Amino acid sequence: MTEGTGNHFTSNVHGGDNVNIYGGTGNQGIVHHHAPAPALAEAVARLEELVAELRGEVGPGGARVLDSSLPAITSDATPPQTRRDALVAVSAIAATAGELGRPVVDAVTQVLALLGLG
């Protein structure tokens, strides 16, 4: 733009969703499915394998937490917040195992990202 030409430019560029809802009931807005099902299924399966390997390396209390968390993590029917809580619990147990738990922590981080919960 050249100074003094009187031209004004307006930009309506934005970097995210723009939703306008007027009236109605039970509106949900946009429902995002953050990861393709195969990518999520592969990441969860890998996490399951890693948790099985880690289970023998943690004490009985940690093993119970891992065992009780896996069903919530692997079920697609689990509410997002419950699934997130289970993933965080698994990550916390894995973190106590030091370097042995690092692959589990990384796998949990990946699953959380794929679910859009990270």
C-alpha positions as CSV (number, residue, x, y, z in Angstrom):
1,M,0.0,0.0,0.0
2,T,1.4,3.4,-0.9
3,E,1.1,6.2,1.6
4,G,-1.5,8.8,0.9
5,T,-3.6,6.7,-1.5
6,G,-6.5,6.4,0.9
7,N,-6.8,2.7,0.3
8,H,-7.6,0.7,3.4
9,F,-7.4,-3.0,3.6
10,T,-9.3,-5.2,5.9
11,S,-8.5,-8.8,6.6
12,N,-10.9,-11.4,7.9
13,V,-8.3,-14.1,8.2
14,H,-8.5,-16.3,11.4
15,G,-6.7,-19.4,12.4
16,G,-9.4,-21.5,14.0
17,D,-13.0,-22.5,13.9
18,N,-15.7,-19.9,13.7
19,V,-19.1,-21.1,14.9
20,N,-22.2,-19.0,15.2
21,I,-25.3,-20.7,16.7
22,Y,-28.5,-18.9,17.0
23,G,-31.3,-20.4,19.1
24,G,-32.1,-24.1,19.4
25,T,-31.6,-26.5,22.2
26,G,-29.1,-29.2,22.8
27,N,-26.5,-27.5,20.6
28,Q,-23.1,-29.2,20.6
29,G,-21.2,-26.9,18.4
30,I,-18.4,-28.6,16.5
31,V,-17.4,-32.1,17.5
32,H,-13.8,-32.8,16.6
33,H,-12.5,-36.2,16.1
34,H,-8.8,-35.4,16.6
35,A,-7.2,-38.6,15.3
36,P,-8.0,-41.1,12.6
37,A,-9.2,-44.2,14.3
38,P,-6.4,-46.4,13.0
39,A,-3.7,-44.1,14.4
40,L,-5.4,-43.9,17.8
41,A,-6.0,-47.7,17.8
42,E,-2.3,-48.3,17.1
43,A,-1.1,-45.9,19.8
44,V,-3.4,-47.4,22.4
45,A,-2.3,-50.9,21.4
46,R,1.3,-49.9,21.7
47,L,0.6,-48.3,25.1
48,E,-1.1,-51.5,26.2
49,E,2.0,-53.5,25.3
50,L,4.3,-51.1,27.1
51,V,2.2,-51.1,30.2
52,A,2.3,-55.0,30.3
53,E,6.1,-54.8,30.2
54,L,6.2,-52.2,32.9
55,R,3.8,-54.0,35.2
56,G,6.4,-56.4,36.3
57,E,8.8,-53.6,37.2
58,V,6.6,-51.7,39.6
59,G,5.3,-52.6,43.1
60,P,1.9,-54.2,43.8
61,G,0.3,-50.8,44.3
62,G,1.5,-49.5,41.0
63,A,0.5,-52.7,39.3
64,R,-3.1,-52.3,40.6
65,V,-3.2,-48.7,39.3
66,L,-2.0,-49.9,35.9
67,D,-4.5,-52.8,35.9
68,S,-7.5,-50.6,36.9
69,S,-6.6,-47.9,34.4
70,L,-6.2,-49.9,31.3
71,P,-10.0,-50.7,30.7
72,A,-10.8,-46.9,30.8
73,I,-7.9,-46.2,28.4
74,T,-8.7,-48.9,25.9
75,S,-12.5,-48.4,25.7
76,D,-13.8,-46.0,23.1
77,A,-17.0,-45.6,25.3
78,T,-15.0,-44.1,28.2
79,P,-15.9,-40.4,28.8
80,P,-12.9,-38.2,27.7
81,Q,-12.2,-36.9,31.3
82,T,-12.2,-40.4,32.7
83,R,-9.9,-41.6,29.9
84,R,-7.6,-38.6,30.5
85,D,-7.5,-39.4,34.3
86,A,-6.6,-43.0,33.6
87,L,-3.8,-42.0,31.2
88,V,-2.4,-39.5,33.7
89,A,-2.4,-42.2,36.4
90,V,-0.5,-44.6,34.1
91,S,2.0,-41.9,33.3
92,A,2.5,-41.1,37.0
93,I,3.2,-44.8,37.8
94,A,5.6,-45.0,34.8
95,A,7.4,-41.9,35.9
96,T,8.2,-43.6,39.2
97,A,10.0,-46.3,37.3
98,G,12.6,-43.8,35.9
99,E,14.1,-44.7,32.5
100,L,12.2,-48.0,32.4
101,G,8.9,-46.0,32.4
102,R,10.0,-43.4,29.8
103,P,8.5,-45.3,26.8
104,V,5.2,-45.5,28.7
105,V,5.2,-41.8,29.5
106,D,5.9,-41.0,25.8
107,A,3.1,-43.4,24.7
108,V,0.7,-41.7,27.1
109,T,1.7,-38.3,25.7
110,Q,1.0,-39.5,22.2
111,V,-2.4,-41.0,23.1
112,L,-3.4,-37.8,24.9
113,A,-2.4,-35.8,21.8
114,L,-4.4,-38.0,19.5
115,L,-7.4,-37.7,21.7
116,G,-7.1,-34.0,21.8
117,L,-6.7,-34.2,25.6
118,G,-3.1,-33.2,26.0
